Amino acid sequence: MAITVKIEGKKLIITADLETPTPSASGKTLVVASTRGNMKTDVLVEGKPVTIGLNAYIAK
């Protein structure tokens, strides 16, 4: 899963590759993109790295 993060003006832009839909841990949804937990990025805000936690899913 490739995820890129950048700042453009006052916007945080997150780009994630779509995966083949797979069942979530609970089985209620199908995950199409995920960081699988929190991910520290190289993007800085006030000199500190931004951490991203991303889950994108669809209904079964």
N, C-alpha and C positions, 0 to 999 in steps of 0.2 A: 504494500500500500504506500504510494507516494503522496505525501502531503507537503504543500509549500505554503508559506505564510509570508506576507509582506504588508507594508503600510503604504498607502497611497493617499496623501492628504490627511484627512481625519478618518480614514476607513481602514479597517483591518481586513485584508483580502486573504481568504483561505481557499486553496484549491486542493481537491482530493480526487484521486482516481476512483472510479466506480468499480465495485467488485461484483462477482456473480452473487445474487441474493442467497444468503445463508441464514438458517434459523438463529435467532438470538438465544442467549442463555436460558431465558424463560420459555422460549418456543412460541411466544405470542406474535412476534414480528419477524421480518426478514431483513437482515442488515445488508446495506448496499455500500456503506463506507464507514470506517471507524478507526480511531487512533488506538483502540484496545487499551484504554486507560489514558492518563494524562501524558502529554508529550511536551517537553521543554523545547522552545524554538530559539533561533538566533535573532529573532526580532526583539528590539529593545524599546521599552517605554519608560521614560525617566531613568534610563540607564540600567534597567532590570529586564531580564528575559521574560517574554510572554509564554505562559504555559497554556496549551490547548487540550481540551477534552472533547472529542467530536464523535457523535453517533448519528448516522443517517439511516433511516429504515423505512420500510413500506409495510402495509398490512398484508397478512397471509392470504 
